[in-house]
Amino acid sequence: EIATRFRNYLAKEEKLYFDIDTIRFFVSGFAASHFMILEGLSGTGKSSLPRAFQDFMGSVTKVVTVQSSWKDRNDLLGFYNDFKKQYKETKFLKELYKATHDPNNIHIIVLDEMNISRIEYYFADFLSVLEKPNTEDWKIELISDYASITQSTKAWPKLIHEGKLQISDNTWFIGTANKDDSTFDIT
């Protein structure tokens, strides 16, 4: 019923037309995993689908555009700058932190053009964490040398414990991936 209603919403409100099986796969993907990849040719509605789902379901959806220069986790999560004694946050990290602070809403973070850089380089930590069956174990390490940094920092955000951020179970990640010669294959 949800898939049919969402498909009708897409056609009426968004002027987007998807076959019912595609919509069913998309909706059921949320029950199967907290990470999914929408892959296809450019212009087929991969980015539009999660944006429309936001309006349909009342979720919070944020789009983070992946850059071709992303080579490691720091491009996604930021890093601690020893010289300035502060953490350099990224848009992705800020959205992840907002989702953790807002457990009563569905949060979807879309990594647009995900395969313009090698996913294994910058998203590997998330792939490992999201495989764990217990959501209490969904913790991303932001700072490995947390103990030495705590001496110089008075207060860390309340959801960061021992340099790790808990990913809440109200957060899903959707990657869009173009299938063309300018992108990397997804392994």
N, C-alpha and C positions, 0 to 999 in steps of 0.2 A: 504494500500500500504506500509506504514512504517513497519507494522508487517511482511509482506511477505519479504520485502527487508532485515529486520533484521534477520529473520529466515534463509534466504539464506546466509547472511553474516556469521552467526554462524556456519552453516554447512561447508561452504567453508574455512573460515579463522581460525575458532576456533575448528573445528571438534566436535562441540556440536550439538546435535539433540534434538529439542523440537517440540512438536506438535503445530500447528498454533494457537490453542485456548489458550495455555499457553502463547505464545508470545503476543497474543492480550490482554490477561488479564494483562500481565506485562506492556505493553506500555500504555494501557488505565488507568492503576493504577496511572500514573503520572498526568493524568487529573483529577482524582477523589480525590486524597489526596497527601499531601506532606510526608506521611509516609506509608510505606507498609512493610509487613512481608512476606518473602519467607520461607515457612515451608516445610520440607520433610525429607526423609532419608538422612543420611550422604553420600556424594559423588554423589548427583544427580544434581549438577551444580548451587546450590543456590548462591554461591559466584561468580561463573564464569559469571553468567548472567549480573549483573551490571558492572562487569569489561569489558566485551565485549561490553556492551552498551556504555561505555566511548569511546572506539575506534570507534564504529559505528557512534555515534552522535557528537563526538568531545567534550564531556563533561569532567569535572574534577571530578574524582571519587577517594575517599580516603577510605581506610579500617581501621577501629578501632576495634581491637579485645577485646571483652568483657571478663572480668575476673570473675571467680566464686566468688571471694571475694568482688565484688561490692555490697555495702549495701545501699548506698544513693547517692544523687545528686553530692556530692563532688567527688566521684570516676569518674564521667563523666565530670563535669564542673570545678573541682578544688576548691580552697578556698583561702581566704585571710588569710595570716599568720601575726597575730598582732606582734609577736616577731620580725620578719624580715622586717615588713612593706612592704610586697610585696604579689602579688597574685601568687599562685602556679597554673600554667596552666597545662592542660592536652592536649594530642594529639587531642582529640575530640574538645576541645575549640579552639585550634589553627586552626583547619580545618574549624570550624564554623566561626571564625573571618575572615579567608581568603575568604570564600564564600561571606561574607557580604561586603568585600572590592572589590569584583570582580562581579558587578551586570550584566555584559554583557555575562557571561558564565553560563552554567548549572553546578551546583555543587551537587554531590551525596555523602553523607556520609553513608557508609555501616557499620553497627554495626554487626560484624561477631560473630556468636555463641551467639546471643542476649539472648537466654533463658537459658544460663548456670548459670545465676544469675536471680533473680526475677526482671522482667522488671518494675513492679510497684514501686520498691524501688528506682531505679536510673533514670528512664526515665519519671516519673510521671509529672514533670513540663512541659516537651515537649508535652506529650499527652494532657494536658489541654490547652496549648498555641495554638497548631496546630488545635484545634477544633474551634477556633474563626474565624468567617467568614471574618473579616477585617484584612488583613495582617499587617496593621499598629499597630495592637494590639499584634503582635507576638514578645513579649519582654520577655527575660529570665532574671530573677533577679540573678545577680552574687554576689552582696554584699548587704545584707539587712541593714546594719548600715552604709550606704554610707556617710551620713552627718558627722559623727565623723571621718571617715577615710580621708576625703578630706583635713582636716587640716594638716595631716602629709604627704600627697602625693602631689607632685607638679603637675604632669600631668598624666591623664588617657588617654588610647587610645581614639581616636576621635569618635569611634563608640559606646563607652560605655557612656551612659547618665544616671546620677543619679544611678549608680550601675547596670544598665540594658543593655543588648545587644539585639539589634534588629535582628531578624532572617529575612533575605531577602527572597523574594518570588522566588528566583532562586535556592533555596536550598531544596533538597529532602533527606529524610532519609529512608534507606532500612535496615531492620533487617533480618538476616538469622537465622533460628531456626531449629535445628535438632529435629527430633521426635524420641526420644529414652528414655531409663531409666535413663540416666545421666543428663537430663535437666528438667527444670520446665515447667509445662503446662502454656500456655499463657491464661490469663484471659480476 
